[in-house]
Amino acid sequence: MSDNINPDHYKSHPSGVECIQITEHQNFLIGSAIKYLWRCDLKHDDGGLEDLNKALWYIQREINRRQGV
């Protein structure tokens, strides 16, 4: 049975650690970037590019926030 709330691509990391165990200790933007980096090779068949670009978007937002932009 598939879990739409906590799907396998968040629980199947080779480390055995779940993504939420890491992201819940971060702010929203950093946690979101980590989430997309975490699953970049697990969800899509595009070599991870979609998720890497999403992570980059969140990272840039965090950089802008810290720079006061």
N, C-alpha and C positions, 0 to 999 in steps of 0.2 A: 504494500500500500504506500502511495506517495504521500509525503508530508509537505503541504503547501506553506506551512508556517516556518519550518526548519528543514528545508530540502537537503538532499544528500550532498550537493556541492558545497554546503557549509559544514558538513560533518565528515567528509571523506578525505581530509587532508592527510598526507602520509605521516605526519607527526602524531596523529591520533587526538590532537587538540581541536576543539570546536572553535570556529571563528568568534563566536560571541564571548568566549572566555577571555579573549584578547580585547575585542572592541568595546566591551562594557566598561573598560578602564580608561577610555579615551574620550575626547570631546567628539561631537557629532561629525565634524568634517574629517578629522583624522580617522575616526572609526569607520566612516563610510569608505574612505580611500583604502584602508586595510581590507575591508570586506571585498572590494572589487579586485584588489591584488591577490587576496586569498583564493578566489574562485576563478582567476583568469585562465587557468589551464584545465578547469573542471567542467565548465558549463557550455561554452560555445565551441564551434568547430572552425573558428577564424584565427586560430593561433593565439587567442587571448586578447586580440587587439581591441575589441569592443570594451571589455572590462578594464584594460590598461588605460584607454582613453577616458573612461569614466573616473578611474582613480586619479588620473592627472588633473581632471576638472576639479575634483575635491581638494587635491593638494594645492592647486593654484588659488582656490578660494581661501584656504587656510593661510597661504603666504600673503595674499592681499589683506586678510583680516589682521594679521600680525603687523603688517606694514601700515595699517590704517588707510588703505586704499578704498 
